[in-house]
Amino acid sequence: MARIVVDPITRIEGHLRIEAEIEGGFIKDAWSSATMFRGIEKILKGRDPRDAWFWTQRFCGVCTTVHSIASVRAVEDALKIKIPPNAQLIRNIIMGIQNVQDHVIHFYHLHALDWVDITSGLKADPTKTAALAASLSDWPNNSATYFKAIQDKVKAFVASGRLGPFANAYWGHPAYKLPPEANLMATAHYLEALEWQKDVIKIHAILGSKNPHPQSFLVGGMSIPIDPDSQNALNADKLMEIKRLLKKAQDFVEKVYIPDLLAVASFYKEWAAIGGGLGNYMSYGEFPDANGNLWFPAGALLDKDLSKVIKVDQGKIAEYVDHSWFDNSAGAGKGLHPYEGETEVRYTGPKPPYTNLDTNAKYSFVKSPRYEEKAMEVGPLARILVAYASGHKETKAVVDLVLGKLGVGAPALFSTLGRTAARGIDALLIAQQTPKWLDELIGNIAKGDYRIHNNESWDPSTWPLEAKGYGFHEAPRGALGHWIKIKDQKIQNYQAVVPSTWNASPRDAKGQRGAYEAALVGTPVADANKPLEILRTIHSFDPCLACAVHVMDVNGNEVVRVKVS
């Protein structure tokens, strides 16, 4: 039995290590380890709750908005603050375009190279590539001239010897199955998506002053003013620019992303039976209207049963640290609800560089969150499955269309391929829905409704002496929760359970694997020295951990530095 290590496995956002045992060409067991620590929850203690969103944005440089909205929702829940309809719509637009941009970036720049062989595309016939692309959509760049120019650009890039993101890949691996023309088409769209995403995210600059880390979130609403007659506020010109950018986002998803997804998936249908993992899924739901009703429904599914959607109760969530490098005042085998959560490091592992971690003991800086003591998968697949099982009409229509085009049934969703397809479905649904929220906002403004913030309970002297609340958000990567306890107008405790905490979690006290670990078991591996198949399944979750970390002692001295070299 061979034990292999992939470290780091992420293409962006942090250090994730996968150790796997391979027997007879299949993964028999696997362990997921985050080899980094942050601790912003500790930094938040004693601060003004209204400032928490600004700090929690710094959890991550990619998921820039998601912690802001979860944080302000947590404080608003604690203080029972209701926000105006316009603020809700603006939040939905900001989070909607965040999801769409994030999904496109993931597909092309973080996951596509697991399926697309860049070097094969250098042998493609540009004329045949153009014919293939034209058969999939009427995207204006579907020409032989365009694809020939891309091919020449990539050849020159390769000839330079400085391969950047294309270096150290498993080019020529027998698991790559796309023909040269499909590889060239996908490579062209990889490059095109770089420019596209840079443009559409300007919506964050209009509504939030900047990206990353928009600045206009505020407990009680948003800080951007609405005034049709002011150049320094949200006016008609800016609303029309947002409309143009949303149309550009929708066009790319409909005419490039989804056709590419279907084309690539059609060559890898065997992956509809690989990487299913836990079979338990949870979604917090998202995109509330003025009355708090969610556009994407919330719920949980157990054992791949689409006939029963369970209502999610945040009180049934607990985090365990029996295999995590943290202390737990509750004792071995016992979990803590996030309101009582702790972030006390007890590192007992070897110093980097590691050979093998002691996976029988503590082996990760990720905790093990559980729902009613069950490991759950979160993310676009969970979101789409819960919506589908709940009878969400838009989701059912798109899922049935995609499954029909691929010629597979609903069970195919419980897989690595299903996880990748669900992200595309999610992007399509949100890209089509976000312009409707903009139209609703424009309608409110036309009727003279400029309200953007609720000042009720903004005065700390009106707050209760003690309060607690939680904020849920369905981030691009899945169910995100923030929990806050407030005492004497200051943060007493703060905990965030992020999507990758659920998915990347190590074993719990009962030995239950986390989502990454479970999904890898049974995966075929053609070459243990080039475990492309591990990348495919892990990247289908879109792992997101912090990029680097400095751990300080109480005097501010650096203890250890972990960085990308």
C-alpha positions as CSV (number, residue, x, y, z in Angstrom):
1,M,0.0,0.0,0.0
2,A,1.4,3.4,-1.1
3,R,0.9,6.6,0.9
4,I,1.2,9.7,-1.1
5,V,1.1,13.4,-0.3
6,V,-0.1,16.4,-2.3
7,D,1.0,19.6,-0.5
8,P,-0.1,22.3,-1.2
9,I,-3.0,21.2,-3.3
10,T,-4.8,24.6,-3.7
11,R,-4.1,26.8,-6.7
12,I,-5.0,29.8,-4.7
13,E,-5.9,30.7,-1.1
14,G,-3.8,28.8,1.4
15,H,-2.1,25.6,2.3
16,L,-4.1,22.5,2.1
17,R,-2.4,19.1,2.4
18,I,-3.9,15.8,1.3
19,E,-2.4,12.5,2.4
20,A,-3.9,9.3,0.8
21,E,-3.3,5.6,0.9
22,I,-3.6,3.9,-2.5
23,E,-4.2,0.2,-2.9
24,G,-4.8,-1.6,-6.2
25,G,-5.1,1.7,-8.1
26,F,-7.7,3.2,-5.8
27,I,-7.7,5.5,-2.8
28,K,-8.4,3.4,0.3
29,D,-8.2,6.2,2.8
30,A,-7.4,10.0,2.9
31,W,-6.7,12.8,5.3
32,S,-7.2,16.5,4.8
33,S,-4.9,18.9,6.7
34,A,-4.7,22.7,6.8
35,T,-1.2,23.5,7.8
36,M,-1.8,27.2,8.7
37,F,-3.4,29.2,11.5
38,R,-5.1,32.6,11.5
39,G,-7.1,33.7,14.5
40,I,-9.0,36.9,13.6
41,E,-11.7,35.7,16.0
42,K,-9.3,36.5,18.8
43,I,-8.5,39.9,17.4
44,L,-12.2,40.8,17.4
45,K,-12.7,40.4,21.2
46,G,-13.4,43.7,22.9
47,R,-14.1,45.6,19.7
48,D,-17.2,47.5,18.6
49,P,-19.7,45.0,17.0
50,R,-20.4,47.5,14.3
51,D,-16.8,47.2,13.1
52,A,-16.7,43.4,13.0
53,W,-17.6,43.2,9.3
54,F,-14.5,45.3,8.3
55,W,-12.2,42.9,10.2
56,T,-13.8,39.7,9.1
57,Q,-13.4,40.7,5.5
58,R,-9.7,40.0,6.1
59,F,-10.3,36.3,6.7
60,C,-9.6,36.0,3.0
61,G,-8.5,38.1,0.0
62,V,-10.7,36.2,-2.5
63,C,-14.0,35.7,-0.6
64,T,-14.0,39.4,0.1
65,T,-17.6,40.3,0.5
66,V,-19.0,37.1,2.0
67,H,-17.7,37.7,5.6
68,S,-18.9,41.2,5.5
69,I,-22.5,40.2,4.9
70,A,-22.4,37.3,7.3
71,S,-21.0,39.6,10.0
72,V,-23.5,42.5,9.6
73,R,-26.3,39.9,9.6
74,A,-25.0,38.5,12.8
75,V,-25.0,41.9,14.5
76,E,-28.4,42.8,13.0
77,D,-29.8,39.5,14.4
78,A,-28.3,40.2,17.8
79,L,-29.7,43.8,18.0
80,K,-33.0,42.9,16.1
81,I,-32.4,45.5,13.3
82,K,-34.4,45.3,10.1
83,I,-32.8,46.8,7.0
84,P,-34.7,48.8,4.3
85,P,-35.7,47.1,1.0
86,N,-33.1,49.1,-1.1
87,A,-30.3,47.9,1.2
88,Q,-31.4,44.3,0.8
89,L,-31.5,44.6,-3.0
90,I,-28.1,46.2,-3.2
91,R,-26.7,43.5,-1.0
92,N,-28.2,40.9,-3.3
93,I,-26.7,42.5,-6.3
94,I,-23.2,42.7,-4.7
95,M,-23.4,39.1,-3.5
96,G,-24.9,37.9,-6.8
97,I,-22.1,39.2,-9.0
98,Q,-19.6,37.9,-6.4
99,N,-21.0,34.4,-6.9
100,V,-21.0,34.6,-10.7
101,Q,-17.5,36.0,-11.0
102,D,-16.2,33.5,-8.4
103,H,-17.7,30.5,-10.2
104,V,-16.2,31.5,-13.6
105,I,-12.8,32.1,-12.0
106,H,-13.0,28.7,-10.3
107,F,-14.0,26.8,-13.5
108,Y,-11.4,28.3,-15.8
109,H,-8.5,29.3,-13.5
110,L,-8.7,26.9,-10.5
111,H,-10.2,23.7,-11.9
112,A,-10.1,23.6,-15.7
113,L,-6.5,22.6,-15.8
114,D,-7.5,19.3,-14.1
115,W,-9.5,18.4,-17.2
116,V,-7.8,20.5,-20.0
117,D,-4.4,19.7,-21.4
118,I,-2.9,23.0,-22.5
119,T,-0.1,21.4,-24.4
120,S,-2.6,19.3,-26.5
121,G,-4.2,22.6,-27.7
122,L,-1.0,23.6,-29.4
123,K,-1.6,20.7,-31.9
124,A,-5.2,21.8,-32.7
125,D,-6.5,22.9,-36.0
126,P,-7.9,26.5,-35.4
127,T,-10.5,26.0,-38.2
128,K,-11.9,22.9,-36.5
129,T,-11.7,24.6,-33.2
130,A,-13.9,27.4,-34.5
131,A,-16.3,24.9,-35.9
132,L,-16.6,23.2,-32.6
133,A,-17.1,26.4,-30.7
134,A,-19.7,27.6,-33.2
135,S,-21.6,24.4,-32.7
136,L,-21.9,25.2,-29.0
137,S,-22.9,28.9,-29.1
138,D,-23.0,32.1,-31.1
139,W,-20.2,33.7,-29.1
140,P,-18.7,36.4,-31.3
141,N,-15.1,35.2,-30.9
142,N,-15.8,31.8,-32.5
143,S,-13.5,32.3,-35.5
144,A,-10.5,30.5,-36.8
145,T,-8.5,33.7,-36.8
146,Y,-9.2,34.2,-33.1
147,F,-8.2,30.7,-32.1
148,K,-5.1,30.8,-34.3
149,A,-4.0,34.0,-32.5
150,I,-4.6,32.4,-29.1
151,Q,-2.6,29.3,-30.2
152,D,0.3,31.5,-31.4
153,K,0.2,33.5,-28.1
154,V,0.4,30.3,-26.0
155,K,3.2,28.9,-28.2
156,A,5.2,32.1,-27.6
157,F,4.5,31.9,-23.9
158,V,5.7,28.3,-23.8
159,A,8.8,29.1,-25.8
160,S,9.7,31.7,-23.2
161,G,10.2,29.0,-20.6
162,R,8.4,31.0,-18.0
163,L,5.2,29.1,-17.8
164,G,3.6,30.8,-14.7
165,P,0.2,29.1,-13.9
166,F,0.9,26.4,-16.5
167,A,4.1,25.1,-14.9
168,N,4.4,21.9,-12.9
169,A,1.1,20.4,-14.3
170,Y,0.7,16.8,-15.3
171,W,0.6,17.6,-19.1
172,G,0.2,14.4,-21.2
173,H,-1.3,12.5,-18.3
174,P,-3.4,9.5,-19.6
175,A,-6.4,10.8,-17.6
176,Y,-6.7,13.8,-20.0
177,K,-9.4,12.9,-22.6
178,L,-10.3,16.1,-24.5
179,P,-9.3,16.3,-28.2
180,P,-6.8,19.0,-29.2
181,E,-9.6,21.4,-30.5
182,A,-11.5,21.3,-27.3
183,N,-8.3,21.9,-25.4
184,L,-7.5,25.0,-27.5
185,M,-11.1,26.3,-27.1
186,A,-10.9,26.0,-23.4
187,T,-7.5,27.6,-23.3
188,A,-8.8,30.6,-25.3
189,H,-11.7,31.0,-22.9
190,Y,-9.3,30.6,-19.9
191,L,-7.5,33.7,-21.1
192,E,-10.7,35.5,-22.1
193,A,-12.2,34.9,-18.6
194,L,-9.3,36.8,-17.1
195,E,-10.3,40.0,-18.8
196,W,-14.0,39.4,-18.4
197,Q,-13.9,38.9,-14.6
198,K,-11.9,42.1,-14.2
199,D,-14.6,44.1,-16.0
200,V,-17.8,42.7,-14.4
201,I,-16.6,43.0,-10.9
202,K,-16.6,46.8,-11.4
203,I,-20.1,46.5,-10.0
204,H,-18.4,46.2,-6.6
205,A,-16.5,49.4,-7.2
206,I,-19.8,51.2,-8.0
207,L,-21.8,49.8,-5.1
208,G,-19.0,49.3,-2.6
209,S,-16.2,51.8,-3.6
210,K,-13.7,49.1,-4.4
211,N,-12.9,45.4,-4.9
212,P,-11.5,43.5,-3.2
213,H,-13.0,44.4,0.2
214,P,-15.9,46.7,-0.6
215,Q,-16.4,49.5,1.9
216,S,-20.1,50.2,1.9
217,F,-21.5,47.5,4.2
218,L,-23.0,48.8,7.4
219,V,-25.0,47.4,10.3
220,G,-28.5,48.4,9.5
221,G,-28.1,48.7,5.7
222,M,-25.6,50.1,3.3
223,S,-23.6,53.4,3.3
224,I,-23.9,54.2,-0.4
225,P,-26.4,57.1,-0.8
226,I,-29.1,57.1,-3.5
227,D,-29.7,60.4,-5.3
228,P,-30.6,60.6,-9.0
229,D,-29.4,64.2,-9.1
230,S,-25.9,63.7,-7.6
231,Q,-22.8,62.4,-9.2
232,N,-21.5,61.3,-5.8
233,A,-24.4,58.9,-5.2
234,L,-26.1,56.0,-6.8
235,N,-27.8,57.7,-9.8
236,A,-29.3,56.8,-13.2
237,D,-25.9,56.7,-15.0
238,K,-24.4,54.3,-12.4
239,L,-27.5,52.1,-12.5
240,M,-27.3,51.8,-16.3
241,E,-23.6,50.9,-16.0
242,I,-24.5,48.1,-13.6
243,K,-27.2,46.9,-15.9
244,R,-24.6,46.8,-18.8
245,L,-22.1,44.8,-16.7
246,L,-24.8,42.4,-15.5
247,K,-25.7,41.7,-19.1
248,K,-22.1,41.1,-19.9
249,A,-21.8,38.7,-17.0
250,Q,-25.0,36.8,-18.1
251,D,-23.8,36.6,-21.8
252,F,-20.5,35.1,-20.8
253,V,-22.1,32.5,-18.5
254,E,-24.7,31.5,-21.1
255,K,-22.5,31.5,-24.2
256,V,-19.1,30.5,-22.9
257,Y,-19.1,29.0,-19.4
258,I,-22.1,26.7,-19.7
259,P,-21.3,25.5,-23.2
260,D,-17.7,24.8,-22.2
261,L,-18.9,23.0,-19.0
262,L,-21.2,20.7,-21.0
263,A,-18.5,20.1,-23.7
264,V,-15.8,19.1,-21.1
265,A,-18.2,17.1,-19.0
266,S,-19.3,15.0,-22.0
267,F,-15.8,13.5,-22.2
268,Y,-15.6,12.7,-18.5
269,K,-19.0,11.0,-17.8
270,E,-17.3,8.3,-15.7
271,W,-16.7,11.0,-13.1
272,A,-20.4,11.0,-12.5
273,A,-19.8,7.9,-10.4
274,I,-16.6,9.2,-8.6
275,G,-16.2,11.5,-5.6
276,G,-19.7,11.3,-4.1
277,G,-18.4,11.3,-0.6
278,L,-20.6,11.9,2.5
279,G,-24.0,12.1,0.8
280,N,-25.1,14.6,3.5
281,Y,-25.6,18.2,2.2
282,M,-26.5,21.5,3.9
283,S,-27.4,24.9,2.5
284,Y,-28.3,28.0,4.5
285,G,-30.2,29.5,1.6
286,E,-29.7,33.0,0.2
287,F,-30.9,36.2,-1.4
288,P,-33.7,37.4,1.0
289,D,-36.4,39.8,-0.2
290,A,-37.8,42.7,1.9
291,N,-39.8,40.3,4.0
292,G,-36.8,37.9,4.7
293,N,-38.0,35.2,2.3
294,L,-35.1,33.4,0.7
295,W,-34.8,33.1,-3.1
296,F,-32.6,30.0,-2.7
297,P,-34.2,27.8,0.0
298,A,-32.4,26.6,3.1
299,G,-32.3,23.0,4.2
300,A,-30.3,19.8,4.6
301,L,-30.4,16.4,2.9
302,L,-29.2,13.1,4.4
303,D,-27.9,10.0,2.7
304,K,-28.6,11.4,-0.8
305,D,-32.3,11.3,-0.1
306,L,-33.9,14.0,-2.3
307,S,-37.4,13.2,-1.0
308,K,-36.9,14.9,2.4
309,V,-35.5,18.3,3.1
310,I,-34.7,18.9,6.7
311,K,-35.0,22.4,8.2
312,V,-31.6,23.8,9.4
313,D,-31.4,24.7,13.0
314,Q,-28.2,26.7,13.9
315,G,-28.5,25.4,17.5
316,K,-27.6,21.9,16.3
317,I,-24.2,22.9,15.0
318,A,-21.1,22.1,17.1
319,E,-17.3,22.1,16.4
320,Y,-15.0,19.3,17.5
321,V,-11.2,19.5,17.8
322,D,-10.2,15.9,18.6
323,H,-8.0,15.8,15.5
324,S,-7.4,19.5,15.2
325,W,-4.5,21.6,16.7
326,F,-6.8,23.3,19.2
327,D,-7.7,23.0,22.9
328,N,-11.3,22.4,23.9
329,S,-12.5,23.3,27.4
330,A,-15.5,21.0,27.0
331,G,-13.2,17.9,27.0
332,A,-12.3,15.1,24.6
333,G,-15.1,14.0,22.3
334,K,-17.3,17.0,23.0
335,G,-18.2,19.8,20.7
336,L,-18.8,23.4,21.3
337,H,-21.6,25.5,19.7
338,P,-20.1,28.5,17.9
339,Y,-21.5,30.9,20.6
340,E,-19.2,29.2,23.0
341,G,-16.5,28.5,20.5
342,E,-12.8,28.8,21.3
343,T,-9.7,29.4,19.2
344,E,-7.0,28.2,21.5
345,V,-4.1,26.7,19.6
346,R,-2.3,23.6,20.9
347,Y,0.1,22.6,18.1
348,T,1.5,19.1,18.8
349,G,2.6,18.2,15.3
350,P,6.0,18.1,13.5
351,K,7.6,21.3,12.1
352,P,7.5,21.9,8.4
353,P,8.6,20.4,6.1
354,Y,6.5,17.4,7.0
355,T,7.1,13.8,5.9
356,N,3.8,12.3,7.1
357,L,1.5,13.7,9.7
358,D,0.3,11.7,12.7
359,T,-3.2,11.2,11.5
360,N,-4.1,9.1,14.5
361,A,-3.7,12.3,16.6
362,K,-4.2,16.0,15.8
363,Y,-3.3,16.8,12.2
364,S,-5.0,20.0,11.0
365,F,-5.7,23.6,11.9
366,V,-9.3,23.2,10.7
367,K,-11.9,22.2,13.2
368,S,-14.6,19.6,12.6
369,P,-18.0,21.2,12.5
370,R,-20.9,18.8,12.6
371,Y,-24.7,19.1,12.3
372,E,-26.4,16.9,14.8
373,E,-23.1,15.1,15.0
374,K,-23.1,14.4,11.3
375,A,-20.5,15.5,8.8
376,M,-22.0,17.6,6.0
377,E,-20.9,18.8,2.6
378,V,-21.6,22.4,1.8
379,G,-21.1,24.3,-1.5
380,P,-22.9,24.8,-4.8
381,L,-23.8,21.1,-5.0
382,A,-25.5,21.3,-1.6
383,R,-27.2,24.5,-2.6
384,I,-28.5,23.1,-5.9
385,L,-29.6,19.8,-4.4
386,V,-31.5,21.5,-1.6
387,A,-33.2,23.9,-4.0
388,Y,-34.0,21.0,-6.4
389,A,-35.4,18.9,-3.7
390,S,-37.4,21.9,-2.4
391,G,-39.1,22.4,-5.7
392,H,-37.4,25.7,-6.6
393,K,-38.7,26.1,-10.1
394,E,-35.7,27.9,-11.6
395,T,-33.3,25.3,-10.3
396,K,-35.4,22.3,-11.4
397,A,-35.6,23.7,-14.9
398,V,-31.9,24.2,-15.3
399,V,-30.8,21.0,-13.6
400,D,-33.2,18.9,-15.7
401,L,-31.9,20.7,-18.9
402,V,-28.2,20.1,-18.0
403,L,-28.8,16.4,-17.0
404,G,-30.7,15.9,-20.3
405,K,-27.9,17.4,-22.4
406,L,-25.4,15.1,-20.7
407,G,-27.7,12.1,-20.9
408,V,-27.4,11.3,-17.2
409,G,-29.9,11.0,-14.3
410,A,-30.2,12.9,-11.0
411,P,-27.9,10.4,-9.2
412,A,-25.0,11.7,-11.3
413,L,-25.1,14.9,-9.2
414,F,-23.7,13.0,-6.2
415,S,-20.1,13.1,-7.7
416,T,-17.1,15.1,-8.6
417,L,-18.7,15.8,-12.0
418,G,-22.0,16.8,-10.3
419,R,-20.2,19.1,-8.0
420,T,-18.5,20.9,-11.0
421,A,-21.8,21.0,-12.9
422,A,-23.7,22.4,-9.9
423,R,-21.3,25.4,-9.7
424,G,-22.1,26.2,-13.3
425,I,-25.8,25.8,-12.7
426,D,-25.5,28.1,-9.7
427,A,-23.7,30.7,-11.8
428,L,-26.3,30.6,-14.5
429,L,-29.3,30.9,-12.1
430,I,-27.8,33.8,-10.3
431,A,-26.6,35.6,-13.5
432,Q,-30.2,35.4,-14.8
433,Q,-31.7,36.5,-11.5
434,T,-29.4,39.4,-10.5
435,P,-30.7,41.8,-13.2
436,K,-34.2,41.4,-11.8
437,W,-33.0,42.7,-8.4
438,L,-31.5,45.7,-10.2
439,D,-34.8,46.3,-11.9
440,E,-36.6,46.2,-8.6
441,L,-34.1,48.7,-7.1
442,I,-34.6,51.0,-10.1
443,G,-38.4,50.7,-9.6
444,N,-38.1,51.7,-5.9
445,I,-36.0,54.7,-6.7
446,A,-38.4,55.8,-9.5
447,K,-41.2,55.8,-6.8
448,G,-39.1,58.1,-4.6
449,D,-37.9,55.5,-2.2
450,Y,-34.2,56.4,-1.4
451,R,-34.0,54.7,2.0
452,I,-30.7,52.8,2.4
453,H,-30.1,52.5,6.1
454,N,-32.1,52.0,9.3
455,N,-30.8,54.1,12.2
456,E,-32.9,52.2,14.7
457,S,-30.7,50.7,17.5
458,W,-27.6,52.3,16.0
459,D,-27.1,54.2,19.3
460,P,-25.3,51.8,21.6
461,S,-27.0,53.3,24.7
462,T,-30.2,51.6,23.5
463,W,-28.6,48.1,23.2
464,P,-29.3,45.4,25.8
465,L,-26.5,44.8,28.2
466,E,-26.0,41.4,26.6
467,A,-27.0,40.1,23.2
468,K,-26.1,37.4,20.8
469,G,-26.9,36.6,17.2
470,Y,-25.8,34.8,14.1
471,G,-25.6,35.6,10.4
472,F,-25.9,33.0,7.6
473,H,-24.7,33.4,4.0
474,E,-24.5,31.0,1.1
475,A,-21.1,32.0,-0.2
476,P,-19.8,30.8,-3.5
477,R,-18.1,27.9,-1.7
478,G,-21.1,27.2,0.5
479,A,-22.7,27.6,3.9
480,L,-21.0,30.4,5.9
481,G,-22.0,31.3,9.5
482,H,-20.9,34.0,11.9
483,W,-21.8,34.0,15.5
484,I,-21.4,37.0,17.9
485,K,-21.9,37.5,21.6
486,I,-22.1,41.2,22.8
487,K,-21.6,42.4,26.3
488,D,-21.5,46.0,27.5
489,Q,-21.5,47.2,23.9
490,K,-18.3,45.2,23.0
491,I,-17.7,41.8,21.4
492,Q,-17.4,39.2,24.0
493,N,-16.9,36.2,21.7
494,Y,-16.9,35.8,17.9
495,Q,-16.7,32.6,15.8
496,A,-16.9,32.0,12.1
497,V,-17.5,28.5,10.6
498,V,-16.6,28.9,6.9
499,P,-17.5,26.5,4.0
500,S,-14.0,25.1,3.9
501,T,-14.2,24.4,7.6
502,W,-17.1,22.0,6.9
503,N,-15.6,20.4,3.8
504,A,-11.9,20.3,4.8
505,S,-12.5,19.1,8.4
506,P,-10.4,16.2,9.7
507,R,-11.9,13.2,11.5
508,D,-14.1,13.9,14.5
509,A,-14.2,12.0,17.8
510,K,-16.3,9.3,16.2
511,G,-13.8,8.8,13.4
512,Q,-16.2,10.4,10.8
513,R,-14.3,11.8,7.8
514,G,-14.9,15.3,6.5
515,A,-16.2,15.9,3.0
516,Y,-12.8,16.1,1.3
517,E,-11.6,12.9,2.9
518,A,-14.9,11.0,2.2
519,A,-15.0,12.1,-1.4
520,L,-11.5,10.7,-2.1
521,V,-12.2,7.2,-0.9
522,G,-12.7,4.9,-3.9
523,T,-11.2,7.3,-6.4
524,P,-9.1,5.6,-9.1
525,V,-5.5,6.8,-9.5
526,A,-3.8,6.0,-12.7
527,D,-0.3,7.1,-11.6
528,A,0.5,7.5,-7.9
529,N,3.4,9.8,-8.9
530,K,1.0,12.1,-10.7
531,P,-2.3,12.0,-8.8
532,L,-4.3,14.1,-11.1
533,E,-7.5,12.4,-9.9
534,I,-7.0,13.8,-6.4
535,L,-6.7,17.3,-7.8
536,R,-10.0,16.8,-9.7
537,T,-12.1,15.8,-6.7
538,I,-10.5,18.3,-4.2
539,H,-10.6,21.2,-6.6
540,S,-14.3,20.5,-7.4
541,F,-15.0,21.8,-3.9
542,D,-13.0,25.0,-4.6
543,P,-10.9,24.9,-1.3
544,C,-10.2,28.3,0.2
545,L,-7.7,28.7,3.1
546,A,-5.8,31.8,4.0
547,C,-2.8,32.6,1.7
548,A,-0.1,32.9,4.4
549,V,0.1,33.4,8.2
550,H,2.3,34.8,10.8
551,V,1.9,33.3,14.3
552,M,3.0,35.7,17.0
553,D,3.7,35.1,20.7
554,V,2.2,37.4,23.4
555,N,5.1,39.9,22.9
556,G,4.5,40.1,19.1
557,N,7.6,38.0,18.2
558,E,7.3,35.8,15.1
559,V,7.1,32.1,16.0
560,V,6.8,30.5,12.6
561,R,6.2,31.8,9.1
562,V,4.5,29.8,6.4
563,K,4.6,31.2,2.9
564,V,4.5,30.2,-0.8
565,S,8.0,30.1,-2.2
